[in-house]
Amino acid sequence: MATVELRFSALPEHVRTARLVAAAVARRAGVDEAVLDEVRLAVGEACTRAVGLHQSNGISAPVQVKLIEEEKQFSIEVGDEAPRSAPGETAPGASGDPDIDAEEDEMGLAVISGLVDDVEVTAGEHGGLIKMSWPTTPPAALVP
């Protein structure tokens, strides 16, 4: 199992780099070419969401991205350190209207869910994690 880890400052201009790296690693891992645009879009949405959460909560820690190549699967984990609370409560340090923040968060997750069949979202008081997975195909045998 090969893993590539990225950490970047929570700035929108770094999201493009994360998307490009994710697509390159996905291609090398054997993700179907027809799915690479979905990988790019999903990673871009997850990273943009994490950047927004860090910025709105005043978090200076970097956004974390793990690209994990397994035998028959390629996974991407995008982690943030923005605290989450129970529905109806305002998370510590959150700014703005909680209803609007929750609505934007749900919209971002809906976009990701529409792009990725295998997605898992977890969140708690120490941050959140979006794990997305795609099947891979083994490379064709080299013909001499």
Secondary structure, DSSP 8 states (H G I E B T S, - for coil): -EEEEEEE-S-GGGHHHHHHHHHHHHHHHT--GGGHHHHHHHHHHHHHHHHHHHHHTT--S-EEEEEEE-SSEEEEEEEE------TTS--TT--S-HHHHHHHHHHHHHHHHHH-SEEEEEEETTEEEEEEEEE---------
